[in-house]
Amino acid sequence: MLRTRQCSKCLQVKPIGLFSRHKLCAGGLNTVCKECASQYHRLYYVLNKETLAAKSKKYRELNKERMAAARKAYAQNNPLAVAVSRKKYKEKNREKLLAYWRARYHRNKDANRESRRVYYRKNKERVREKVKQWYAKNRQAVAVRQKEYTEKNREALSAYHKQKYRRNREQILKRNAEWHKKRLINDPHYKVRIRLGTRLYQALKYRGQVKKLTMLINLSRGWNGTITGQCGTWIIFAHARLLI
């Protein structure tokens, strides 16, 4: 026979499964059914929201370590349940979370920047390797995204790079000169190309044909900027002819 109990709130007779446990009540069950108790607690929360929030905040401050340990233990014992719960929450509150993280980012912009700089200085090799691996996996997607961004913001990017060059002109020229000097020492192909380019320019300038220089240099370059194949032979031949 199905055991029942009358709710003292709605006065309906319901199965005992619809009543929560309460050790101080007769039979070890609450006198109010779960539905009525839920309605009562919702109404109580609405009427006493500020008081309950202050009480909860005080409890969290006094029991911070205890609550953190409990959350950590639960997450370790129930990883699947935690992952599912977080995923559902993110999907349900996507816009709210985005707004929160944007506001937090702008509030702590300078601190976050400094924190990233410090982390990068301490973990430079690790970060570079991680970025390199990610780029290798997403090379095509990155190229497409960069192309789309460049096309949409061509004028803004041009203005930004010009302004950046004006601000850092001396540093850029110094860095480029150092890079050029090192490459002349370490890369014989680059050295040959630069020497040929210089002599070609001098020869073409002498003959009043400087406009042909760009075409000759472009024809002489391989995919990696070195003189390769038939183009290399052709430009050496052209260079010799010009000097005759």
C-alpha positions in Angstrom: 0.0 0.0 0.0 1.3 3.5 -1.0 2.1 5.6 2.1 0.7 9.1 2.0 0.9 12.3 4.1 -1.2 15.5 4.1 0.6 18.8 3.5 0.0 21.4 6.2 0.3 24.2 3.7 -1.8 23.2 0.7 -3.8 20.5 2.6 -3.4 18.0 -0.2 -2.7 14.3 0.5 0.5 13.3 -1.3 2.9 10.3 -1.4 5.6 10.5 1.2 8.2 10.7 -1.7 7.1 14.3 -2.2 8.1 15.3 1.3 11.7 16.0 2.3 13.3 14.5 5.4 13.2 16.4 8.7 14.4 14.6 11.9 12.4 17.0 14.2 9.1 16.2 12.6 6.8 13.2 13.2 7.8 10.2 11.1 11.1 11.9 10.1 9.4 13.8 7.3 8.6 17.5 6.8 5.0 18.5 7.4 5.1 20.7 4.2 5.5 19.1 0.7 8.5 19.9 -1.4 6.5 22.1 -3.8 5.1 24.3 -1.1 8.5 24.4 0.7 10.1 25.5 -2.6 7.6 28.3 -3.1 8.1 29.5 0.4 11.9 29.6 0.1 11.7 31.5 -3.3 9.4 34.1 -1.7 11.5 34.4 1.4 14.6 34.9 -0.8 12.9 37.7 -2.8 11.8 39.5 0.4 15.1 39.1 2.2 17.6 39.2 -0.7 20.0 41.9 0.7 20.1 40.3 4.2 20.8 36.8 2.8 23.4 38.2 0.4 25.3 39.9 3.3 25.0 36.8 5.4 26.4 34.6 2.6 29.3 37.1 2.0 30.2 37.1 5.6 30.1 33.3 5.7 32.4 33.0 2.6 34.9 35.4 4.1 35.1 33.5 7.4 35.2 30.1 5.7 37.2 30.9 2.5 39.8 28.1 2.9 37.3 25.5 3.9 35.0 26.2 1.0 38.0 26.2 -1.5 39.1 22.8 -0.2 35.5 21.4 -0.5 35.2 22.7 -4.1 38.6 21.2 -5.0 37.7 17.9 -3.5 34.4 17.8 -5.2 36.0 18.7 -8.6 38.5 15.9 -8.2 35.9 13.3 -7.2 33.3 14.4 -9.8 35.3 15.7 -12.9 32.6 14.7 -15.4 29.7 16.3 -13.5 31.7 19.5 -13.0 32.6 19.7 -16.7 28.9 19.2 -17.8 27.8 21.8 -15.2 30.3 24.4 -16.4 29.4 23.8 -20.1 25.7 24.3 -19.4 26.3 27.4 -17.4 28.5 28.9 -20.1 26.0 28.2 -22.8 23.1 29.6 -20.7 25.0 32.8 -19.7 27.2 33.4 -22.7 26.4 37.1 -23.2 26.6 37.8 -19.4 30.0 36.1 -19.1 31.4 38.0 -22.2 30.2 41.3 -20.7 31.8 40.5 -17.3 35.2 39.5 -18.8 35.2 42.6 -21.0 34.5 44.9 -18.1 37.1 43.1 -15.9 39.7 43.3 -18.7 39.2 47.1 -19.1 39.3 47.6 -15.3 42.6 45.7 -15.0 44.2 46.4 -18.4 47.5 47.8 -17.1 47.9 45.2 -14.4 47.1 42.4 -16.9 49.7 43.7 -19.4 52.4 43.9 -16.8 51.5 40.4 -15.5 51.8 39.0 -19.1 55.1 40.7 -19.6 56.5 39.2 -16.3 55.2 35.8 -17.3 56.7 36.0 -20.8 60.1 37.1 -19.4 60.1 34.1 -17.0 58.8 31.6 -19.6 60.1 32.9 -22.9 61.2 29.6 -24.5 58.1 27.8 -23.3 55.7 30.5 -24.7 57.6 30.7 -28.0 57.4 26.9 -28.4 53.7 26.9 -27.6 52.9 29.7 -30.1 55.0 27.9 -32.7 53.1 24.6 -32.3 49.7 26.4 -32.3 50.7 28.3 -35.5 51.8 25.1 -37.2 48.4 23.5 -36.5 46.4 26.6 -37.5 48.6 28.1 -40.3 45.8 28.1 -43.0 43.2 29.6 -40.7 45.6 32.3 -39.5 46.5 33.2 -43.1 42.8 33.6 -44.1 42.0 35.6 -41.0 45.0 37.9 -41.5 44.1 38.5 -45.1 40.5 39.3 -44.3 41.6 41.7 -41.5 44.1 43.4 -43.8 41.6 43.9 -46.5 39.0 45.4 -44.1 41.5 47.7 -42.3 44.0 48.5 -45.0 44.0 52.3 -44.5 44.1 52.1 -40.7 47.0 49.6 -40.8 48.9 51.8 -43.2 48.5 54.9 -41.0 49.4 52.8 -37.9 52.7 51.5 -39.5 53.7 54.9 -40.8 53.1 56.5 -37.4 55.0 53.6 -35.7 57.9 54.0 -38.1 58.1 57.8 -37.4 58.1 57.2 -33.7 60.8 54.5 -33.8 62.7 55.4 -36.9 66.2 55.4 -35.3 65.6 52.1 -33.6 64.2 50.4 -36.7 67.1 51.7 -38.9 69.7 50.5 -36.3 68.0 47.1 -36.0 67.8 46.7 -39.8 71.5 47.6 -40.2 72.5 45.1 -37.6 70.4 42.4 -39.2 71.8 43.2 -42.6 75.4 43.1 -41.3 74.9 39.7 -39.6 73.2 38.2 -42.7 76.1 39.4 -45.0 78.4 37.4 -42.7 76.3 34.3 -42.3 74.4 34.0 -45.7 76.6 33.8 -48.8 73.6 33.8 -51.1 72.3 37.0 -49.6 75.8 38.5 -49.9 76.0 37.6 -53.6 72.5 39.1 -54.3 73.3 42.3 -52.5 76.6 42.7 -54.3 75.0 41.9 -57.7 72.2 44.3 -57.0 74.6 47.1 -56.1 76.6 46.6 -59.3 73.5 46.3 -61.4 72.2 49.5 -60.0 75.4 51.3 -60.7 75.5 50.0 -64.3 71.8 50.8 -65.0 72.2 54.2 -63.5 75.1 54.9 -65.7 73.1 53.9 -68.8 70.0 55.8 -67.5 67.9 52.6 -67.1 67.2 52.6 -63.4 63.5 51.5 -63.9 64.7 48.1 -65.0 66.3 47.4 -61.6 63.1 46.3 -59.9 62.3 43.8 -62.6 65.8 42.4 -62.6 65.9 42.0 -58.8 62.4 40.4 -58.7 63.4 37.9 -61.4 66.6 37.0 -59.5 64.9 36.1 -56.2 63.7 32.6 -55.3 61.0 31.9 -52.7 63.6 32.4 -49.9 65.2 35.5 -51.3 68.3 33.8 -52.8 69.5 33.8 -56.4 68.3 30.5 -57.9 68.1 28.5 -61.1 67.9 30.1 -64.6 67.0 33.5 -63.2 70.4 33.6 -61.4 72.2 32.6 -64.5 70.2 35.2 -66.5 70.9 38.0 -64.1 74.6 37.2 -64.0 74.7 37.2 -67.7 72.7 40.5 -67.8 75.1 42.0 -65.3 78.1 41.0 -67.4 76.5 42.4 -70.5 75.8 45.7 -68.8 79.4 46.1 -67.8 80.8 45.4 -71.2 
